[in-house]
Amino acid sequence: MAKHRVAPMAAEDIPAVLEIESKSNPAPWSENSFRSELTNSQAHYLVAKVGERIVGFCGCWDVIDEVHVTNIAVDPEFRRHGIGRSLMENMLADAKSRGMRCSTLEVRSGNLGAIALYEQLGYSRCAIRKAYYPNNREDAVVMWLYNLQDQT
Ligand SMILES: CC(C)(COP(=O)(O)OP(=O)(O)OC[C@H]1O[C@@H](n2cnc3c(N)ncnc32)[C@H](O)[C@@H]1OP(=O)(O)O)[C@@H](O)C(=O)NCCC(=O)NCCS
């Protein structure tokens, strides 16, 4: 695994986060989206850093006792070094300590790498939302992890 640390996302991290987002998401979030997430009391965002460089981020919303994963991306130069998994594990551990019971997310059906990551973490494929993504009408796979409190 690449030597990195995980920390809460801060407003000054947003320019680096936007750069990773633009290289990672076919429909990238705007600066305003990230700024408003940082002031949303339901939202929790983390960054991964190698030295002082931000190399990845992820975020979620608490919805009653469900953790809805909203976004995750790792800088293409730093992929396949365990950083995405570490971000998700940190986010789920924090959510568990807040008393959250389960987690859900949507992922593009063609995003086999992300689906493999989520399956490694214990998520299962539960439903398909047809033509969910407006930019190319790709289907979304809905995944759930039900037993968050039992995860080590
Ligand atoms: C999905 C993403 C966050 C994964 O980040 P990462 O740091 O490369 O992932 P990790 O190195 O922690 O991978 C953990 C495991 O996930 C699976 N995985 C990750 N990327 C994969 C890929 N491209 N192909 C196949 N399996 C993959 C593997 O099982 C991997 O374990 P291994 O490397 O020991 O085989 C990253 O590819 C990314 O930023 N993609 C673009 C944005 C995106 O698709 N976000 C998800 C939106 S739902």
The ligand as an SDF file (V2000), in Angstrom:
LIG
                    3D

 48 50  0  0  0  0  0  0  0  0999 V2000
  -12.4420    3.3820   -8.0630 C   0  0  0  0  0  0  0  0  0  0  0  0
  -11.1610    4.0510   -7.5030 C   0  0  0  0  0  0  0  0  0  0  0  0
  -11.5600    5.0900   -6.4420 C   0  0  0  0  0  0  0  0  0  0  0  0
  -10.3030    2.9420   -6.8290 C   0  0  0  0  0  0  0  0  0  0  0  0
   -9.1910    3.5610   -6.2080 O   0  0  0  0  0  0  0  0  0  0  0  0
   -7.7830    2.8110   -6.0420 P   0  0  0  0  0  0  0  0  0  0  0  0
   -6.9750    3.5450   -5.0530 O   0  0  0  0  0  0  0  0  0  0  0  0
   -7.1850    2.5730   -7.3810 O   0  0  0  0  0  0  0  0  0  0  0  0
   -8.2920    1.4060   -5.4490 O   0  0  0  0  0  0  0  0  0  0  0  0
   -7.4290    0.3760   -4.5650 P   0  0  0  0  0  0  0  0  0  0  0  0
   -6.0050    0.3630   -5.0160 O   0  0  0  0  0  0  0  0  0  0  0  0
   -7.6900    0.6450   -3.1330 O   0  0  0  0  0  0  0  0  0  0  0  0
   -8.1180   -0.9900   -5.0030 O   0  0  0  0  0  0  0  0  0  0  0  0
   -8.6720   -1.9040   -4.0720 C   0  0  0  0  0  0  0  0  0  0  0  0
   -9.2470   -3.0590   -4.8580 C   0  0  0  0  0  0  0  0  0  0  0  0
  -10.3270   -2.6230   -5.7030 O   0  0  0  0  0  0  0  0  0  0  0  0
  -10.2910   -3.3490   -6.9410 C   0  0  0  0  0  0  0  0  0  0  0  0
   -9.9530   -2.4410   -8.0430 N   0  0  0  0  0  0  0  0  0  0  0  0
   -9.6540   -1.1110   -7.9610 C   0  0  0  0  0  0  0  0  0  0  0  0
   -9.4530   -0.6040   -9.1920 N   0  0  0  0  0  0  0  0  0  0  0  0
   -9.6070   -1.6260  -10.0640 C   0  0  0  0  0  0  0  0  0  0  0  0
   -9.5410   -1.7110  -11.4780 C   0  0  0  0  0  0  0  0  0  0  0  0
   -9.2680   -0.6410  -12.2460 N   0  0  0  0  0  0  0  0  0  0  0  0
   -9.7900   -2.9110  -12.0530 N   0  0  0  0  0  0  0  0  0  0  0  0
  -10.0950   -3.9940  -11.3150 C   0  0  0  0  0  0  0  0  0  0  0  0
  -10.1660   -3.9780   -9.9390 N   0  0  0  0  0  0  0  0  0  0  0  0
   -9.9360   -2.8110   -9.3400 C   0  0  0  0  0  0  0  0  0  0  0  0
   -9.2070   -4.4090   -6.7830 C   0  0  0  0  0  0  0  0  0  0  0  0
   -9.8110   -5.5440   -6.2130 O   0  0  0  0  0  0  0  0  0  0  0  0
   -8.2700   -3.7230   -5.8160 C   0  0  0  0  0  0  0  0  0  0  0  0
   -7.4630   -4.6160   -5.0870 O   0  0  0  0  0  0  0  0  0  0  0  0
   -6.0510   -5.1010   -5.7430 P   0  0  0  0  0  0  0  0  0  0  0  0
   -5.3540   -3.8730   -6.2770 O   0  0  0  0  0  0  0  0  0  0  0  0
   -5.3740   -5.7380   -4.5620 O   0  0  0  0  0  0  0  0  0  0  0  0
   -6.4260   -6.0590   -6.8390 O   0  0  0  0  0  0  0  0  0  0  0  0
  -10.3140    4.6920   -8.6390 C   0  0  0  0  0  0  0  0  0  0  0  0
  -10.1370    3.7420   -9.6830 O   0  0  0  0  0  0  0  0  0  0  0  0
  -10.9080    5.9420   -9.2260 C   0  0  0  0  0  0  0  0  0  0  0  0
  -10.6810    7.0580   -8.7500 O   0  0  0  0  0  0  0  0  0  0  0  0
  -11.7160    5.7850  -10.3020 N   0  0  0  0  0  0  0  0  0  0  0  0
  -12.3500    6.9420  -10.9470 C   0  0  0  0  0  0  0  0  0  0  0  0
  -13.4830    7.4880  -10.0940 C   0  0  0  0  0  0  0  0  0  0  0  0
  -14.5160    6.4140   -9.8170 C   0  0  0  0  0  0  0  0  0  0  0  0
  -14.7890    5.5470  -10.6470 O   0  0  0  0  0  0  0  0  0  0  0  0
  -15.1300    6.5040   -8.6190 N   0  0  0  0  0  0  0  0  0  0  0  0
  -16.1930    5.5820   -8.2280 C   0  0  0  0  0  0  0  0  0  0  0  0
  -17.5060    6.2020   -8.5100 C   0  0  0  0  0  0  0  0  0  0  0  0
  -18.8480    5.1460   -7.9600 S   0  0  0  0  0  0  0  0  0  0  0  0
  1  2  1  0
  2  3  1  0
  2  4  1  0
  2 36  1  0
  4  5  1  0
  5  6  1  0
  6  7  2  0
  6  8  1  0
  6  9  1  0
  9 10  1  0
 10 11  2  0
 10 12  1  0
 10 13  1  0
 13 14  1  0
 14 15  1  0
 15 16  1  0
 15 30  1  0
 16 17  1  0
 17 18  1  0
 17 28  1  0
 18 19  1  0
 18 27  1  0
 19 20  2  0
 20 21  1  0
 21 22  1  0
 21 27  2  0
 22 23  1  0
 22 24  2  0
 24 25  1  0
 25 26  2  0
 26 27  1  0
 28 29  1  0
 28 30  1  0
 30 31  1  0
 31 32  1  0
 32 33  2  0
 32 34  1  0
 32 35  1  0
 36 37  1  0
 36 38  1  0
 38 39  2  0
 38 40  1  0
 40 41  1  0
 41 42  1  0
 42 43  1  0
 43 44  2  0
 43 45  1  0
 45 46  1  0
 46 47  1  0
 47 48  1  0
M  END
$$$$
